[in-house]
Amino acid sequence: MTKTLTALALIALLPAGAALASDDCHSPRDQWQPREAALKVAEQNGWTVREFEIDDGCYEIEGRDSDGRLIDVSLDPATLQIVEMEFEDDDDRYGLRNPALPQGQAN
């Protein structure tokens, strides 16, 4: 009985935790700014856009920042505020190796 109650309590908490950790955008479609406005934000930030799409209700931009790093940016389509920004790991591009690996092997 105790195991069942514990399991039910955990199951009940899962949706609340998922909602708090969500990086989805929930702006109504009629409030979205045009795609061109999002591309202007990218230009103002010095980003080179390789791919632009809509994912989970957000504008998604893949490209490079002004330092040449690969980026993946989510923008709220209504406010054009950054919801999430990730930098891709480019260590292999520069030929950096993990010293723990045998000579000649990249990460």
C-alpha positions in Angstrom: 0.0 0.0 0.0 2.8 2.4 0.9 4.6 1.7 -2.4 1.4 2.4 -4.3 0.9 5.7 -2.6 4.5 6.7 -3.1 4.3 5.8 -6.8 1.0 7.7 -7.2 2.6 10.8 -5.5 5.6 10.7 -7.9 3.4 10.3 -10.9 1.3 13.3 -9.8 4.4 15.5 -9.5 5.9 14.7 -12.9 3.6 17.0 -15.0 4.3 19.9 -12.6 8.1 19.4 -12.9 7.9 19.1 -16.6 5.9 22.3 -16.9 8.4 24.2 -14.8 11.4 23.0 -16.9 9.7 23.7 -20.2 11.4 25.8 -22.7 8.4 25.9 -25.0 6.9 29.1 -26.2 3.2 29.7 -25.5 2.4 33.0 -27.2 -0.9 33.1 -29.2 -0.2 32.9 -32.9 -1.9 36.3 -33.5 0.7 38.0 -31.3 3.7 36.6 -33.2 6.1 39.0 -34.9 7.0 38.3 -38.5 9.9 36.0 -39.3 11.8 39.0 -40.7 11.8 40.6 -37.2 13.4 37.5 -35.7 16.1 37.5 -38.5 16.7 41.2 -37.6 17.4 40.2 -34.0 19.9 37.6 -35.3 21.6 40.3 -37.4 21.7 42.8 -34.5 23.4 40.1 -32.4 25.9 39.3 -35.1 24.6 35.8 -35.7 24.9 34.1 -39.1 21.7 32.1 -39.7 22.1 28.7 -41.2 18.6 27.4 -40.4 15.4 29.0 -39.2 12.3 27.0 -38.1 9.4 26.9 -35.7 9.7 24.3 -32.9 7.6 23.9 -29.8 6.0 27.3 -30.6 9.4 29.1 -30.6 11.4 30.5 -33.4 14.5 28.4 -33.6 17.7 29.7 -35.1 20.8 27.6 -35.8 23.9 29.2 -37.0 27.0 30.9 -35.7 27.6 33.8 -33.3 30.0 36.7 -34.0 32.9 34.6 -32.6 32.2 31.8 -35.1 30.8 29.3 -32.4 27.9 27.1 -33.5 24.7 28.3 -31.7 21.1 27.1 -31.3 18.8 29.8 -30.1 15.1 29.7 -29.2 13.2 33.0 -29.4 9.7 33.8 -28.2 7.9 34.7 -31.4 5.8 37.4 -29.7 8.5 39.2 -27.7 11.6 38.0 -29.6 13.2 37.5 -26.3 15.8 34.6 -26.0 14.1 31.6 -24.3 17.2 29.4 -24.6 20.6 29.7 -26.2 23.0 26.8 -26.5 26.6 26.8 -27.8 27.6 23.6 -29.6 30.9 22.0 -28.6 33.3 22.8 -31.3 36.5 21.3 -29.7 36.9 18.8 -32.6 36.8 21.6 -35.1 40.0 23.1 -33.6 41.8 19.7 -33.4 41.8 19.7 -29.6 42.2 16.3 -28.1 41.5 14.7 -24.8 44.9 13.9 -23.3 43.5 10.8 -21.7 42.9 9.3 -25.2 45.7 7.5 -27.1 47.7 9.7 -29.5 46.0 10.5 -32.7 42.4 10.1 -31.4 40.1 13.1 -31.2 37.4 13.4 -28.6 
